[in-house]
């Protein structure tokens, strides 16, 4: 049995190595919510489901299984804040639990990497689903100290919900999990055209053809710009990177003038739970450096958590 | 004989080929059920802007036209899974493309950027490695300077895991000669 109220925190690459403020915020939130967060020592890249799965599916499974084994040794479910890491780890975990032939094959190769054996004792969880379902809008309401009165363009990304037959979270054509959750934080989700499409970064496309990736992203930004949200809310550091660097690219190369802050669900939640804006880390990001949550903040009745 | 054959070989033949190819694709993707309705292409978020035509890629595979492995378009998919979700025949085009990319990689069709990413992974355990600016930022935020991943252990001299990883994982075929001449795809 896995430990209750405990997560092995899978960092991945982009969060610790590009957006450490998301790491800070996630730890803050989970501790406040009463979870124990364990380090996964010697974990690595998930590896990314776009690039690395494209090169060698077997090695992709083995490297993912290695990360899963680290959490198995900690007797804890994995928590990830990234759609890519979630995509890889959740899929491989589920697949190896069900497919004995592949489990044996992967375990054989795992021995080459060190003392690892996949047993299939844990589950992989995404922060969006932990906050949205396990804590829920009903639960977070008691834990926050302030609300943010803002309009956000919510971006789900692809691998959080799809493929639905593997993720089994909710429908990918009309999800509401994040919208309902952020409403409890005072944030209104504004609908925009083609809201559920890809940011254009995945599948190794950002590395393979930056132009194609930016063309797809350009359409996304045009649709977002039509509804003029206060910020863009995402649940994935890779989408986060695309929204950040993408706006910058469009401003410099396509005569655009975007400055939408990009905020991860952990950053928003941490702020509402009392973390200082300084640690939300917008000053480190390319876009919306001067955006201040507090400006429109509506104080909740004073109650100390 | 053999010289002539080499010179005129435009399409791959079965002899070049791993016999498990179709078996693997079939097992993962239900590809024979495809009725060419085009829902995949209509749903494709990349194909709206790029040359990627998912329906014709699936058709080529069904017909055994293996030139699709040398087709750069298979690398334009963002794996958004929209085709996978919507296919009325339960074909899984994203899995077909993944399978094709695996075989294309074996044939040496890998972009230089992708090779670089594999290099980062082998050297640091991360597809996106840390840099000095972020190290500083982590300290400012009150986090450990380095996250407790493979790279930190390598820095501290305990690099056995990473060495094994480098040795046994994601071996890519050498750069093709043709690729060098043309500067690569």
Interface residues (C-beta under 8 A of the other chain):
Chain A: X11 X13 X14 X16 X17 X18 X20 X21 X23 X24 X39 X40 X41 X42 X43 X44 X45 X47 X48 X49 X50 X51 X52 X53 X54 X55 X56 X57 X59 X62 X63 X109 X112 X113 X114 X158 X159 X162 X163 X164 X172 X173 X197 X198 X200 X201 X202 X203 X204 X205 X207 X208 X209 X212 X213 X215 X216 X219 X279 X281 X284
Chain B: X45 X46 X48 X49 X50 X75 X76 X77 X78 X79 X80 X81 X82 X84 X85 X92 X94 X98 X99 X101 X102 X105 X110 X111 X113 X114 X116 X117 X118 X121 X125 X126 X127 X128 X129 X130 X131 X134 X137 X138 X141 X142 X143 X147 X148 X149 X150 X153 X160 X161 X162 X164 X165 X167 X168 X169 X170 X171 X172
